[in-house]
Amino acid sequence: VLVQANPKKPLAISGQTEYCPLQPLTFKAEGVSPANDVRWQVMLANNIATDGGVGNPMNFSFAGPGQHWVAAYQVTTDALGCKSDSIRLLVKELGGVPVSGTNEVCLNGVATYTAPLYKSFDYQWKILPANAGVIVKGQNTNTLEVQWIKPGGGTAELTVCGKTGSKTTVVWPLPEPTVVRPDGLCPGAVATITLVEAFPDYSWQMATGKVLSTDANPDLGPGTYFVAVTDQNGCKGGSNFTIDTFPFPNLTITTGDPTGFCNNDHFVTIQALTNTDGDYQYQWFHDGKPVGTNKNTYVTNQYGYYSCQATNQYGCSA
């Protein structure tokens, strides 16, 4: 008498272990012989085990309270129909949707949010407030990317299988440094430039992008500049500013009187010629030494070399 051995028990059942009510899931018995049938038993609803049919893989859907599971065993296809022991996989209704993601981001930055991957489940994301951000990609998937365009805070909310999960992200505003600088400087002059706010990092740049200084308070001359800063949240911002170039006075001196005479018996009036609309302060010099008063003319009968320095309303001298 030949006694045939029973087939081996399947090694495992692969498939998703969380379900949406009445939404089909796919299960497959692993480690089975292609010469055998795979028969299933299932606990679909109301604690009633039923015959799940023959096949591999198989689709089943579940609903209702109580325990749910699928079980599979091998059956020989000969007249004996020998059966293996069964293997069982427990399944449960989806209880919640955990959402993880970026805790904080700078304004206009992109944050990423992730939920567990459930095959064949429908993922529906939305942004709260609706106008706080823009979905970059990932709708209908388990991973979402959002660009947040308003400072404050925003929430990515996900609904799967009637269950809702969410993740809130702090959205930091970009720094807007306030530059304290003179309206203008005389050619060749420099001034110490400061910011009202303090930042961990600075980059003072020319309009071309060339970095001039990374100090908090650099000395700069006339020109157009950009200051880039990074705040304590790691957010970057900046401000453009211009320091005008104030003009030097356009000054010449002349006299209509003779400049050569004897015995100091003749007075010469020297005239400083400047713009008619100029608001100037004058300093006269005789042989390099300051003389005279704050006027655009100087009268003298002393021999020597005379010069004049004019200072305009901007403090520029020539």
Disulfide bonds with the S-S distance in Angstrom:
Cys20-Cys161 1.95
Cys106-Cys235 2.08
Cys186-Cys316 1.94
